[in-house]
Amino acid sequence: MKFNINEQNTNRLVSIIGNAKGICSTTEHYFKVTQDSLKVTLFSNSNFMEFAIDVSSDLNAGEEKYFKIDASNFANTITKVGKNVEVEVGDDNKITIKNTETKNKISLTVLDEVDESTETSIKDMLTNLKTKEFSADTLEVKVSEDLLSFFKIAQKFMNKSLASNSICINRNLAKYADFLIILKKTLKEEAFALDEDIYLQKIIVDFIEPFAKADDKIKLIFNKERNKVLIECPTFGITSAMALLPIQFEYPTEDELKNFSPASDNEVVLTIGKEDLKNAFSLFNGTFRQELWKWETVTIDASKEYLDKGQIKVEHSDLTAECETFVPVAVSSNTADDAINFIISSSCISDFLNLVDGNSVSISMNGLALDTVHGPGIKIFSDSIEAICCKIAEADN
């Protein structure tokens, strides 16, 4: 039996399988070929994913052929051989993948014989899982474009070694926190109606992010215990379920947030144009060697001599280069007692600015030491979003 996959569908196949590594790492990977489709089912314990792509096969209408092979090896082989491929499933426990243009080919060993009864048992298992876990007291989360934008920013900071790292959502409020940044955004529409904290773990965010931009109908359905999630991506024909890790995320309390950020009796509040700040930071990009410029740190100087001129100074230097620029600001209020001069991550602020809807943003800062109450961070806020960016260090005055 042979079937052909065109470039568009090989790209889709490789992308989806590559994105499933965090869900199904075992070799329970099943493939079913019909006259015009290839259906892929991956499962492991209570995790599973299934999807289908268009192919052109030599099977007659109503005929089906099954095989079992490691999906990652299958996808990697397709990547090596080429984009337009012919796949031949032989009777000798071999699958040969051939480039239809260059004739390059690689053969893989089929792991096990698979027949229709195997697919029936898989179907029954998945149906039972859905019935058992997702039939009552579920909660459905709508993935809006606004929430997706929040995903992309938080994803950059999520600890890769901590799979339970999470975004917290409650109705129209999205929150994220780690050692470098604390984010809170009011979404334009509710993600769901219940007054309940739902945690979108890193494994969920990593899985749906590549598909969400092209699929505005993605559904996240949590079971009653909120420890399993069913994901549906209709545009890509993907259905997936995964078990979640115990929650290890804790968003700071209101008192903790106040202690991290400047107090109203000792702060400078500045209004800064979003593009002005982005343009200032862009001056530093490419000037310094990336491997030496950790967190893309810059020194911000908001001393009186600069504020009196309606500006702040932004600078950075190392052994390879020196760079400084001035950003226009408007002083909304000033109750600060000390000179303000600190080092912070410019990339952290730049990412946050992508979530701001308007043309300007307000920034609250002070000159207190990092190890004092109200000294660790600066507060950045607009009508719909609030963030605390932690200072990296105190600058030398």
NURO-870988 format. One line per 4 residues: number of its first residue (from 1); their letters; for each residue x, y, z of N, C-alpha, C. Coordinates in steps of 0.2 Angstrom, whole numbers. Layout:
BEGIN
NUM = A = X,Y,Z,X,Y,Z,X,Y,Z | ... $
END
This chain:
BEGIN
1 = MKFN = 4,-6,0,0,0,0,4,6,0 | 3,11,-4,6,17,-5,2,23,-4 | 4,29,-1,1,35,-1,5,41,-1 | 3,46,-4,7,52,-5,5,58,-1 $
5 = INEQ = 9,62,2,8,68,6,11,74,3 | 7,79,1,10,85,-2,13,89,3 | 17,94,1,21,99,6,17,102,11 | 11,104,9,7,108,14,5,103,20 $
9 = NTNR = 3,97,18,1,92,23,7,89,27 | 13,88,24,19,86,28,21,91,33 | 20,97,31,22,103,36,17,102,42 | 11,101,40,6,101,46,7,95,50 $
13 = LVSI = 8,89,47,10,83,51,16,84,55 | 21,86,53,27,87,57,26,92,62 | 23,97,61,21,103,66,17,100,72 | 12,96,70,7,94,75,11,88,79 $
17 = IGNA = 14,84,76,18,78,80,23,81,84 | 27,86,82,32,90,86,29,93,92 | 23,96,91,20,99,96,17,95,102 | 17,88,100,14,83,105,19,80,109 $
21 = KGIC = 25,82,109,30,78,112,29,78,120 | 26,84,122,25,85,129,19,81,132 | 15,78,127,9,75,129,10,67,129 | 12,65,123,13,58,122,20,56,121 $
25 = STTE = 24,54,126,31,52,125,32,45,124 | 27,41,124,28,33,123,27,32,116 | 27,25,114,27,23,107,20,20,106 | 15,23,109,8,21,107,5,25,102 $
29 = HYFK = 8,25,96,6,29,91,4,25,85 | -3,26,83,-6,22,78,-8,27,72 | -8,24,66,-9,27,60,-14,23,56 | -19,26,53,-24,23,49,-24,27,42 $
33 = VTQD = -24,23,37,-24,26,30,-30,24,27 | -34,29,24,-39,27,19,-38,30,12 | -43,30,8,-41,32,1,-39,39,1 | -41,43,5,-39,50,5,-37,54,12 $
37 = SLKV = -36,50,17,-34,53,23,-29,48,27 | -25,51,31,-21,48,36,-23,50,43 | -25,46,47,-27,48,54,-22,45,59 | -20,50,63,-15,48,68,-18,49,75 $
41 = TLFS = -16,43,79,-18,43,86,-13,42,91 | -11,46,95,-6,45,100,-9,45,107 | -7,40,111,-10,40,118,-5,37,123 | -6,39,129,-1,37,134,-5,38,141 $
45 = NSNF = -7,32,144,-11,33,150,-17,37,149 | -18,43,153,-24,47,152,-23,53,147 | -17,53,143,-16,58,138,-17,55,131 | -20,59,127,-21,57,120,-21,63,115 $
49 = MEFA = -20,61,109,-21,66,104,-23,62,97 | -27,65,94,-29,62,87,-30,68,82 | -28,67,76,-29,71,71,-29,68,64 | -31,71,58,-30,68,52,-28,73,47 $
53 = IDVS = -24,71,42,-22,75,36,-24,72,30 | -25,76,24,-27,73,18,-21,70,14 | -22,64,11,-17,61,8,-20,58,1 | -16,55,-3,-19,52,-9,-16,45,-9 $
57 = SDLN = -20,40,-8,-17,33,-8,-20,28,-13 | -17,22,-14,-19,18,-19,-25,13,-17 | -28,15,-11,-33,11,-8,-40,12,-11 | -44,8,-12,-51,9,-14,-55,12,-9 $
61 = AGEE = -61,15,-11,-65,18,-7,-68,13,-2 | -68,14,5,-70,9,10,-64,5,13 | -58,5,9,-53,1,12,-49,5,17 | -46,1,22,-42,4,27,-35,0,28 $
65 = KYFK = -30,4,30,-24,0,32,-21,3,38 | -19,-1,42,-16,2,49,-9,0,50 | -5,4,53,1,3,55,3,7,62 | 8,4,65,10,7,71,18,9,71 $
69 = IDAS = 20,15,72,27,17,72,28,23,76 | 34,24,78,35,30,83,34,36,79 | 29,40,81,27,46,77,33,51,76 | 37,52,81,43,57,81,48,54,75 $
73 = NFAN = 49,48,75,54,45,70,51,46,63 | 44,45,63,41,46,56,41,53,54 | 40,58,58,40,65,56,47,67,55 | 52,65,59,59,67,57,61,64,51 $
77 = TITK = 59,58,49,61,55,43,58,59,37 | 52,61,37,49,65,32,53,72,31 | 55,75,37,59,81,37,65,80,33 | 68,74,34,75,73,31,74,71,23 $
81 = VGKN = 69,68,22,68,65,15,66,71,10 | 61,75,13,59,80,8,51,82,10 | 49,87,7,42,89,8,36,85,5 | 38,84,-2,33,80,-5,35,72,-5 $
85 = VEVE = 31,68,-2,34,61,-1,29,56,-2 | 31,50,-4,27,44,-5,29,39,0 | 24,37,4,25,32,9,23,25,7 | 27,20,7,25,13,6,25,9,12 $
89 = VGDD = 19,6,14,19,1,19,19,-6,16 | 25,-9,18,26,-16,15,23,-21,19 | 24,-27,16,22,-33,20,28,-36,24 | 34,-33,24,40,-35,27,41,-31,33 $
93 = NKIT = 36,-28,36,37,-24,42,42,-18,41 | 41,-16,35,45,-10,33,41,-4,31 | 42,2,32,39,8,29,44,12,26 | 43,13,19,48,17,16,46,23,14 $
97 = IKNT = 49,29,15,47,36,14,52,38,9 | 49,40,3,53,42,-3,51,49,-5 | 56,53,-7,55,60,-10,53,59,-17 | 47,61,-19,45,60,-26,49,64,-31 $
101 = ETKN = 53,68,-29,57,72,-34,64,70,-34 | 67,69,-29,74,67,-28,75,60,-28 | 70,56,-26,70,49,-25,74,47,-19 | 76,51,-15,79,50,-9,74,46,-4 $
105 = KISL = 77,41,-1,72,37,3,75,34,9 | 71,33,14,73,30,21,68,25,23 | 70,19,25,65,14,27,65,13,35 | 59,13,38,59,12,45,55,5,46 $
109 = TVLD = 57,2,52,54,-4,54,47,-3,58 | 42,-6,55,35,-6,59,36,-9,65 | 33,-6,71,34,-9,77,29,-15,79 | 23,-15,77,18,-20,78,13,-20,72 $
113 = EVDE = 10,-26,72,5,-27,67,-2,-24,70 | -5,-20,67,-11,-17,69,-17,-18,64 | -23,-19,67,-29,-21,63,-35,-16,65 | -40,-18,62,-46,-14,64,-48,-14,71 $
117 = STET = -47,-20,74,-49,-22,81,-45,-17,86 | -39,-16,84,-35,-11,88,-38,-4,88 | -40,-2,82,-43,5,82,-49,5,86 | -53,0,86,-60,-1,89,-58,0,97 $
121 = SIKD = -53,-4,99,-52,-4,106,-49,3,109 | -45,7,104,-43,14,106,-49,18,106 | -54,18,101,-60,22,101,-64,21,107 | -65,15,109,-68,13,115,-65,16,121 $
125 = MLTN = -58,16,122,-55,19,127,-56,26,128 | -55,30,122,-56,37,122,-63,39,123 | -68,35,121,-75,37,122,-76,36,130 | -73,31,133,-74,30,140,-71,36,144 $
129 = LKTK = -65,38,141,-61,43,145,-66,50,145 | -68,51,139,-72,58,138,-78,57,142 | -82,51,142,-88,50,146,-87,51,153 | -81,48,156,-80,48,163,-77,55,165 $
133 = EFSA = -73,58,161,-70,64,164,-73,70,162 | -76,70,156,-79,77,153,-86,77,152 | -90,74,156,-97,73,154,-101,78,159 | -99,80,165,-102,83,170,-98,88,174 $
137 = DTLE = -101,94,176,-97,99,180,-90,101,176 | -90,102,170,-84,104,166,-84,112,166 | -79,114,164,-78,121,163,-74,123,156 | -77,127,152,-75,128,145,-72,135,145 $
141 = VKVS = -65,135,143,-62,141,142,-61,143,135 | -63,150,133,-63,152,127,-56,155,126 | -52,153,121,-46,156,119,-47,162,114 | -47,168,117,-48,174,112,-41,177,110 $
145 = EDLL = -41,181,105,-35,184,103,-32,188,108 | -35,191,113,-33,195,118,-29,190,123 | -32,184,125,-29,179,129,-23,176,126 | -23,175,119,-17,173,116,-11,177,116 $
149 = SFFK = -13,184,116,-7,189,116,-4,188,123 | -8,187,128,-6,186,135,-1,180,136 | -4,174,132,0,168,132,7,169,130 | 8,173,124,14,173,121,19,177,125 $
153 = IAQK = 17,182,129,21,186,133,23,181,139 | 18,178,143,20,174,148,24,168,147 | 23,165,141,27,160,138,34,161,138 | 36,167,137,43,169,136,47,168,143 $
157 = FMNK = 43,169,148,46,169,155,45,162,159 | 40,158,156,39,152,160,45,148,160 | 46,145,166,52,141,168,51,134,164 | 56,133,160,56,127,155,56,121,160 $
161 = SLAS = 60,121,165,61,115,170,55,114,174 | 50,119,174,44,118,179,38,117,175 | 36,111,173,30,110,169,24,113,171 | 23,113,178,17,116,181,16,123,182 $
165 = NSIC = 22,127,179,21,134,179,15,136,175 | 11,141,178,4,142,176,3,149,175 | -2,151,170,-6,157,169,-12,156,173 | -14,161,177,-21,160,181,-26,164,178 $
169 = INRN = -32,162,176,-37,165,173,-44,165,178 | -47,171,178,-53,171,182,-58,175,178 | -63,173,175,-67,177,170,-63,181,165 | -63,187,166,-60,192,161,-53,194,164 $
173 = LAKY = -50,191,169,-44,193,172,-38,187,171 | -33,189,168,-27,185,167,-21,187,171 | -18,182,174,-12,184,179,-6,179,178 | 0,182,179,6,177,178,11,181,183 $
177 = ADFL = 15,176,186,20,179,190,26,174,191 | 32,177,190,38,174,192,43,178,195 | 50,176,195,55,180,199,56,187,196 | 54,188,189,56,193,185,51,198,184 $
181 = IILK = 45,196,183,39,200,181,33,197,184 | 28,202,186,21,200,188,17,204,183 | 12,200,180,7,203,175,0,202,177 | -4,207,176,-11,206,177,-15,210,171 $
185 = KTLK = -19,207,168,-22,210,162,-30,209,162 | -34,214,161,-41,213,160,-42,212,153 | -45,206,152,-47,204,145,-53,208,142 | -53,208,136,-59,212,133,-65,208,133 $
189 = EEAF = -65,201,134,-71,197,135,-69,192,140 | -74,189,143,-73,184,148,-71,177,144 | -66,174,148,-64,168,145,-69,162,147 | -72,163,153,-78,159,155,-82,163,160 $
193 = ALDE = -88,161,162,-92,164,166,-92,163,174 | -89,158,176,-89,156,183,-83,160,187 | -85,162,193,-80,165,197,-75,160,200 | -70,158,197,-66,153,199,-59,153,195 $
197 = DIYL = -54,152,199,-47,152,196,-45,146,193 | -44,147,186,-42,141,182,-34,142,180 | -30,137,181,-23,137,179,-22,134,173 | -19,138,168,-17,135,162,-9,134,162 $
201 = QKII = -8,127,163,-1,126,164,3,126,158 | 10,127,158,14,128,153,13,123,147 | 12,116,149,11,111,144,4,113,139 | -1,116,142,-7,118,138,-5,124,134 $
205 = VDFI = -1,129,137,0,135,133,5,133,127 | 10,129,128,15,127,123,11,123,118 | 6,119,119,3,115,114,-2,119,110 | -6,124,113,-11,127,109,-8,133,105 $
209 = EPFA = -3,136,108,0,143,105,1,142,97 | 4,137,95,6,137,87,-1,137,83 | -6,134,86,-12,133,82,-17,139,83 | -17,142,89,-22,147,91,-23,153,86 $
213 = KADD = -18,155,83,-18,161,79,-23,159,73 | -22,153,70,-26,151,64,-32,148,66 | -34,147,72,-40,144,74,-43,147,80 | -48,151,78,-52,155,83,-57,152,87 $
217 = KIKL = -58,145,86,-63,141,89,-60,136,94 | -54,137,96,-51,132,101,-55,132,107 | -56,126,110,-59,125,116,-55,122,121 | -55,124,127,-51,121,133,-57,119,138 $
221 = IFNK = -58,112,139,-63,110,143,-60,106,149 | -61,109,155,-58,106,161,-63,101,164 | -61,96,167,-65,91,170,-67,94,177 | -71,90,181,-74,92,187,-68,94,192 $
225 = ERNK = -63,90,192,-58,91,197,-53,96,195 | -53,98,189,-49,103,185,-42,100,185 | -41,93,185,-34,90,184,-33,87,177 | -38,88,173,-37,85,166,-41,91,162 $
229 = VLIE = -38,91,155,-41,96,151,-42,93,144 | -47,94,141,-49,92,134,-48,98,129 | -44,97,124,-42,102,119,-45,101,113 | -49,105,110,-52,104,103,-49,110,99 $
233 = CPTF = -46,108,93,-44,113,88,-48,111,81 | -54,114,80,-58,112,75,-54,113,68 | -51,119,67,-48,120,61,-43,115,59 | -39,113,63,-34,108,62,-36,100,63 $
237 = GITS = -42,100,65,-45,93,66,-42,89,72 | -39,93,77,-36,90,83,-40,90,89 | -40,84,92,-43,83,98,-38,80,103 | -37,83,109,-32,80,113,-34,81,121 $
241 = AMAL = -32,76,125,-33,77,132,-27,76,136 | -26,79,141,-20,78,145,-21,79,152 | -17,75,156,-18,75,164,-13,81,166 | -15,85,171,-11,91,173,-8,89,179 $
245 = LPIQ = -2,92,181,2,92,187,-1,95,192 | 0,94,199,-2,98,204,0,105,204 | -5,109,205,-3,117,204,2,119,209 | 7,122,206,13,125,210,13,133,209 $
249 = FEYP = 8,136,207,8,143,205,4,146,211 | 7,152,213,3,156,218,5,163,216 | -1,167,214,0,174,213,0,178,219 | 5,183,219,6,187,225,-1,190,228 $
253 = TEDE = -1,190,235,-7,194,238,-7,201,236 | -12,205,238,-12,212,237,-7,215,241 | -6,213,247,-1,216,252,6,215,249 | 7,209,246,14,207,243,15,212,237 $
257 = LKNF = 10,213,233,11,217,227,13,224,229 | 10,226,235,11,233,237,18,234,240 | 21,228,243,28,228,245,33,228,240 | 31,225,234,36,224,229,37,231,225 $
261 = SPAS = 31,235,225,31,241,221,31,247,225 | 33,253,221,34,259,225,27,261,229 | 28,264,235,22,267,238,21,274,236 | 15,276,237,13,283,234,16,289,238 $
265 = DNEV = 19,288,244,22,293,247,30,294,245 | 32,289,241,39,289,239,40,286,232 | 38,290,227,38,288,220,38,293,215 | 40,292,209,39,296,203,35,292,199 $
269 = VLTI = 29,295,196,25,292,191,26,296,185 | 28,292,180,29,295,173,24,293,168 | 22,297,163,19,295,158,23,295,152 | 24,289,148,29,288,143,25,285,137 $
273 = GKED = 27,288,131,24,285,125,27,278,124 | 22,274,122,24,267,121,29,266,115 | 28,269,110,33,269,104,40,272,106 | 39,278,110,46,281,112,50,276,116 $
277 = LKNA = 47,273,121,51,268,125,53,262,120 | 49,259,116,51,254,112,57,256,107 | 57,262,104,62,265,100,69,265,104 | 68,268,110,74,268,114,77,262,115 $
281 = FSLF = 73,257,117,76,250,118,79,247,112 | 76,248,106,78,245,100,85,248,98 | 87,254,101,94,256,99,100,251,102 | 98,248,107,103,243,111,103,236,107 $
285 = NGTF = 98,235,104,97,228,101,102,227,95 | 106,222,95,112,221,90,118,225,92 | 118,229,97,124,233,98,129,229,103 | 125,225,107,129,221,112,129,213,110 $
289 = RQEL = 134,209,112,134,202,110,129,199,115 | 124,195,112,118,192,115,120,188,121 | 125,184,120,127,179,125,130,182,131 | 132,189,130,135,192,136,130,197,139 $
293 = WKWE = 125,198,135,120,203,138,114,200,140 | 114,197,146,109,193,149,103,197,151 | 97,195,149,91,198,151,91,205,147 | 96,207,143,95,213,139,95,219,144 $
297 = TVTI = 99,219,149,98,224,155,101,231,152 | 97,236,155,99,243,154,99,247,161 | 102,252,161,102,257,167,97,262,165 | 92,264,170,87,269,169,89,274,174 $
301 = DASK = 90,280,172,92,286,177,86,291,176 | 82,292,182,77,296,182,78,302,188 | 85,304,188,87,309,192,83,316,191 | 84,320,196,80,327,195,83,331,189 $
305 = EYLD = 89,330,188,92,334,182,89,332,175 | 87,326,175,84,323,168,76,325,169 | 73,323,174,66,325,175,64,332,173 | 68,336,176,67,344,175,67,345,167 $
309 = KGQI = 70,341,163,71,342,156,65,338,152 | 61,335,156,56,331,153,58,324,150 | 63,321,153,66,315,150,69,311,155 | 71,304,153,75,300,157,80,297,153 $
313 = KVEH = 86,295,156,91,293,152,92,285,153 | 93,282,147,93,275,147,100,273,144 | 104,269,147,111,267,145,113,260,146 | 118,258,143,121,252,144,128,252,141 $
317 = SDLT = 133,248,145,140,248,142,143,241,144 | 147,239,140,151,233,142,158,234,139 | 162,228,139,169,229,136,169,230,128 | 163,229,125,163,229,118,159,236,115 $
321 = AECE = 155,239,119,151,245,117,148,249,122 | 147,255,121,143,259,125,137,262,122 | 131,263,125,126,266,121,121,270,126 | 119,275,125,114,279,129,109,283,124 $
325 = TFVP = 103,284,127,98,288,124,94,291,129 | 89,296,127,85,299,131,78,298,129 | 73,297,134,66,296,132,62,301,135 | 58,305,131,54,310,133,48,307,138 $
329 = VAVS = 47,311,143,42,308,148,38,314,151 | 32,313,154,29,318,157,28,316,165 | 30,320,169,30,319,176,22,320,179 | 19,314,181,12,315,183,12,316,191 $
333 = SNTA = 17,314,194,18,315,202,25,314,204 | 27,317,209,34,316,211,34,317,219 | 34,311,223,35,312,230,42,308,232 | 46,307,227,52,303,229,57,306,233 $
337 = DDAI = 60,303,237,65,306,242,72,305,239 | 73,300,235,80,298,233,81,298,226 | 87,299,224,89,298,217,87,292,214 | 84,291,208,82,285,205,87,283,199 $
341 = NFII = 90,277,201,95,275,196,95,267,197 | 93,263,192,93,256,193,94,252,187 | 95,246,187,96,242,181,90,237,181 | 88,236,175,82,232,174,82,229,167 $
345 = SSSC = 78,224,166,78,220,159,73,224,154 | 77,227,149,73,230,144,68,226,140 | 70,219,139,66,215,135,60,213,139 | 60,213,146,55,212,150,49,217,149 $
349 = ISDF = 52,224,149,47,229,148,44,229,141 | 49,228,136,46,228,129,41,223,128 | 42,217,130,37,212,130,30,214,133 | 31,217,139,25,220,142,21,225,138 $
353 = LNLV = 25,229,135,22,235,131,17,232,125 | 19,226,123,15,223,117,8,221,120 | 7,221,126,0,220,129,-4,226,130 | -1,232,129,-4,239,131,-8,241,125 $
357 = DGNS = -14,242,126,-19,244,120,-18,251,118 | -17,256,122,-16,263,120,-9,265,118 | -8,272,117,-2,274,115,3,276,120 | 1,276,126,6,278,132,5,273,138 $
361 = VSIS = 9,273,142,9,269,148,12,273,154 | 10,272,160,12,275,166,17,270,170 | 22,273,172,27,270,176,29,273,183 | 28,269,188,30,271,195,36,268,197 $
365 = MNGL = 41,272,199,47,270,201,50,274,207 | 55,271,211,58,275,216,65,273,217 | 69,276,221,76,275,222,78,270,228 | 73,267,231,75,263,236,79,256,234 $
369 = ALDT = 82,254,239,87,248,238,82,242,237 | 85,237,233,81,231,231,78,227,237 | 82,227,243,81,223,248,77,226,253 | 73,232,252,69,235,256,62,235,254 $
373 = VHGP = 57,236,258,50,236,257,49,242,252 | 45,240,246,43,245,241,49,246,236 | 55,242,237,61,244,233,62,239,227 | 59,233,227,62,228,222,59,229,215 $
377 = GIKI = 54,233,214,51,233,207,49,240,205 | 48,241,199,44,246,196,37,244,194 | 32,249,194,26,247,192,24,250,185 | 21,246,181,20,249,174,12,247,173 $
381 = FSDS = 8,252,171,1,251,171,-2,256,166 | -8,253,164,-13,257,159,-20,255,161 | -25,257,157,-32,256,159,-33,248,160 | -30,244,156,-32,237,156,-27,232,158 $
385 = IEAI = -21,235,160,-15,230,162,-11,233,167 | -8,229,171,-3,231,176,2,226,177 | 8,228,178,14,224,178,19,227,183 | 22,222,187,28,224,191,34,221,188 $
389 = CCKI = 39,225,186,45,222,183,51,223,189 | 54,217,190,59,217,196,65,220,193 | 68,225,197,75,227,196,80,222,196 | 85,222,192,90,217,192,95,219,197 $
393 = AEAD = 97,225,198,102,228,202,101,235,203 | 105,238,208,105,245,209,111,247,205 | 110,253,202,116,256,198,120,260,202 | 127,260,200,132,264,203,130,271,202 $
397 = N = 130,275,207,129,282,206,135,286,205 $
END
